[in-house]
Amino acid sequence: MSEQAGINLLSFTGKMKVLHLSWMAFFITFVVWFNHAPLLAVIGDSLGLTASEIKTLLILNVALTIPARVIIGMLTDRYGPRLVYALVLSICSIPCFMFAVAETFEQAAIARFLLGFIGAGFVIGIRMVSEWFPANELGTAEGVYGGWGNFGSAAAAMSLPAIALLFGGEDGWRYAVGLSGLLSLIFSVIWYLNVTDTPKGSTYFKPKQTGAMEVTSTGDFWLLLVMKIPMYGALSLLTWKLSPSGVNMFSETAAIVAYVSLAILFIVEVKQTYKVNGHVFKQPVAEIHQYKFKQVAVLNILYFATFGSELAVISMLPLFFAEVFSLDMVYAGLLASLYAFMNLMSRPGGGWISDKFGRKKTLLILTAGLAVGYLTMSAIDSSWPLALAVVAAMACSFFVQAGEGAVFAAVPLIKRRLTGQIAGMTGAYGNVGAVVYLTVLSMVSYQQFFLVIAATAVVGFITLLFMEEPEGTITEVREDGTIELINVS
């Protein structure tokens, strides 16, 4: 598949050059997506925001990412990762600059909502990396892409406050945020000029139709529709959170309009899904072209529990440590950042273990560890030594992030031409998980919050029993009608 054998992280040629540029693009999207988090206190003072308005910005930041990951997945499969990543990086610099010059809460809120789109960048690189690496290296490569790129949020937390201080004055935060947008704009050009969608001589397989994910049986058609419901549920939950019943950003009328719009959108999506897949009701798809959508459904649920819990826990852990152990916020934030820091090794580690020992077995072990990890965190109280609590959080985070790596070690092995869409849907489920867990957190104690995550991990473990280990080959048809068999084991 490529001129090099193995994965040499010190190399910057061929497939390794593509891998390094891919994680850098993802890293930058996460720096931009979370550029407000470490500066929230200063931004709040500068714009005169209330505590509920600050919380609203946090919710808005993840809202658009749910549909965006699905849309970007489709666009990636259709137009290729080279063009789509360049467009996401360049276009999303605009709302980043809008946020940097915002003078009111409304301006900041609109910019933050639009910036949710850059959180979909992750999906693009999953397809790019799957084109360049063979199945026996794919888990490790996707793990490096996901883990090193994901570190962008921690890098933003470490560097942006220092950049803001460097510029000084009450507008320092504006320069820090604006610089991250400029970085995104510059890298979009670097990316476009230095990558290709596939290695030379390889075929980039596109879906037969766009507008909805293809399925290959009637049972899978109904399962696909069922799996869409939680995404609309999460967007309804966000609407409720922003309505007068929640933080009161929407009027009652605006909330009703949003609910009705979501219902209409769901009906339109059902029609579009039938338009693309209606043929499965008339005649069966040839066995050679079939794939099992249940594989996608299982990975969706696992990513809900892994990445969903990571996003939620990262946002509450500093406060948790500060309150339980009576620490100042700076020290608590530093300890909490160790949870995200684990990404550098854990996610590649999960992918590597998958490559060595099999996708299903690895996911079963990591999901069990994740359940035990959150069960342990639910027991943490002020009687615990602080060091032990930090070790428990880091051990839990290993299983969470290695689990994410193992999920995306399996995603590209289901159906090559749909990889962007499968990654988009699975990625969206991570954000659905974050919305659900953060909503639960606003209603229950920290202990109950961790128990809820542990319970969903147990559900994930049970659904995993229905997953099949990817093996043999998947079939794709070239444009000239000839068939290519892609090895997945």
C-alpha positions, -999 to +999 in steps of 0.1 A: +000+000+000+030+023+005+067+023-001+075+020+036+070-010+059+060-004+095+054+028+114+085+050+120+074+081+138+107+098+131+101+096+093+085+125+074+082+109+040+054+089+022+026+076+044+044+090+076+043+125+061+006+121+056+001+108+091+021+137+107+003+164+086-031+147+095-025+148+133-012+184+130-044+195+112-065+177+138-044+193+166-050+228+152-088+222+150-088+213+187-067+243+196-092+265+179-123+246+192-111+249+228-093+282+226-119+299+249-117+273+277-085+284+295-094+321+290-130+319+302-125+340+334-108+368+314-133+367+286-162+368+311-147+399+328-139+416+294-174+411+280-192+414+313-207+379+312-228+362+339-220+327+352-250+313+332-238+331+300-204+315+304-220+280+308-241+288+277-209+294+257-196+260+267-229+243+256-229+262+223-193+252+216-203+215+212-239+219+198-231+221+161-205+194+162-231+167+163-247+173+128-213+187+115-195+154+120-222+136+100-222+162+072-183+164+071-182+126+069-204+126+038-184+155+022-151+137+029-163+105+012-175+125-018-148+151-023-117+136-006-099+146+027-074+168+010-100+194-001-124+191+028-098+195+055-084+226+038-118+241+036-127+233+072-094+248+085-098+280+064-135+287+067-136+280+104-109+307+110-137+332+102-159+325+133-126+323+153-118+359+143-154+368+150-150+355+185-117+374+190-134+408+181-168+401+199-180+429+221-213+414+234-225+381+247-247+376+215-217+381+192-196+357+212-224+331+214-230+331+176-192+328+169-189+299+195-219+281+180-203+283+145-170+272+159-186+239+168-181+230+131-143+228+135-149+200+160-158+179+129-123+180+115-114+148+133-135+127+109-116+138+078-082+125+090-097+091+099-105+085+062-072+100+051-051+077+074-072+047+063-062+053+027-025+053+034-020+025+060-026-013+056-050-031+081-022-045+103-009-009+110-042+010+109-051+008+146-017+023+156-018+049+129-053+060+137-044+060+174-014+084+168-037+106+147-064+107+173-042+109+204-017+135+193-044+156+176-066+154+206-038+169+226-046+202+210-071+210+237-045+205+264-019+225+243-045+253+241-049+252+279-011+254+284-001+280+258-030+305+252-030+321+287+008+327+283+002+342+249-026+364+263-002+376+290+025+383+265+003+407+246-010+420+280-038+444+287-075+435+287-074+426+250-046+400+254-071+371+252-083+385+218-048+383+203-044+347+217-077+336+201-070+355+169-036+338+165-051+304+168-075+314+139-045+326+118-026+293+125-057+274+112-058+296+080-021+292+073-021+254+079-051+250+055-027+260+027+002+239+039-021+209+041-036+213+006-001+217-010+015+187+007-010+158+007-029+136-018-061+116-010-044+082-017-009+068-024+001+069-061-018+043-082-045+037-055-082+042-061-103+066-039-136+048-035-167+071-033-202+062-021-226+054-050-250+081-037-246+109-012-273+124+011-276+094+035-255+064+046-258+033+024-270+001+041-272-033+025-303-050+041-338-041+053-329-049+089-299-025+087-322+002+072-344+002+103-313+000+126-298+030+109-330+050+116-331+039+152-294+050+156-302+085+143-328+091+171-302+098+199-285+125+178-318+144+175-324+137+212-291+153+221-299+184+200-334+186+216-316+183+250-294+213+241-325+232+230-341+225+263-309+236+281-309+269+262-347+275+267-364+293+297-364+259+315-326+260+314-302+290+310-329+311+293-309+321+262-339+312+240-374+325+244-402+299+247-412+306+210-376+302+198-373+269+216-406+256+201-393+267+166-361+247+173-380+216+184-403+217+153-373+223+130-356+192+145-387+171+139-390+183+103-353+176+098-357+141+111-386+134+087-365+148+058-336+126+068-358+095+069-371+103+034-335+108+021-324+076+038-352+057+019-343+075-013-307+062-011-316+027+003-351+020-009-337-006-034-330-030-005-368-035+000-371-046-037-342-069-042-314-082-019-279-067-023-253-092-036-235-108-007-201-097-020-212-060-015-229-064+019-216-050+052-232-053+086-245-020+100-246-035+135-208-031+135-213+007+132-241+007+159-218-011+184-189+014+178-213+043+181-224+032+216-188+026+227-177+060+215-207+075+234-192+060+266-155+067+258-152+101+241-185+113+255-173+107+290-138+122+283-153+155+270-176+157+301-150+147+326-123+171+312-148+200+317-157+191+353-125+175+368-108+208+378-139+217+398-142+182+412-106+182+426-110+218+439-142+211+458-135+176+471-099+183+482-103+221+489-076+231+464-071+264+446-084+263+409-049+267+393-035+236+412-068+217+406-066+225+369-030+213+367-039+180+383-070+176+361-049+182+329-031+149+336-064+132+325-061+148+290-023+144+290-027+106+289-040+110+253-005+112+239+002+075+248-032+059+256-050+064+223-021+052+201-017+024+227-053+013+223-048+012+185-016-007+188-031-034+211-060-037+186-035-044+158-017-070+178-045-089+196-077-082+176-104-055+176-131-072+196-110-087+223-092-054+229-125-035+231-140-060+256-110-056+279-108-018+277-146-014+281-145-036+313-116-015+326-135+017+318-165+005+339-143-004+368-124+029+364-155+051+367-168+029+395-136+036+414-139+074+407-174+074+421-159+063+455-134+092+457-141+115+486-121+139+509-108+110+530-088+097+501-051+107+498-050+133+469-022+113+451-044+082+451-073+101+436-051+115+408-037+080+401-073+067+399-083+094+375-052+087+353-058+050+353-095+055+343-084+079+316-061+052+301-090+029+296-112+057+282-086+070+257-072+035+247-109+026+242-113+055+218-082+044+199-095+008+197-129+021+184-113+039+155-090+010+148-122-008+138-141+020+120-121+020+087-124-018+084-162-019+079-167-004+044-139+016+028-160+040+006-182+048+036-154+054+061-160+091+064-197+087+071-191+058+096-164+079+113-188+109+112-216+091+128-194+074+154-177+108+162-211+124+165-221+098+191-191+110+212-206+145+213-241+130+220-225+113+250-209+146+262-242+164+260-260+136+279-233+133+306-230+171+311-268+173+314-268+145+340-240+163+358-262+194+362-288+173+380-269+149+403-238+146+426-203+139+413-205+103+427-238+096+408-224+112+377-194+087+376-218+058+384-240+068+354-209+066+331-199+033+346-234+019+339-233+030+302-199+013+299-216-019+311-242-014+284-214-009+259-198-042+270-230-061+265-235-046+230-199-055+222-208-092+224-228-087+192-198-073+173-179-094+148-141-093+145-132-078+111-115-105+090-108-114+054-115-087+028-140-060+020-151-056-016-151-023-035-159-016-072-136+006-092-150+032-116-142+009-146-163-019-130-134-041-118-134-053-082-108-046-056-105-067-024-091-047+005-076-068+033-090-060+068-072-086+090 
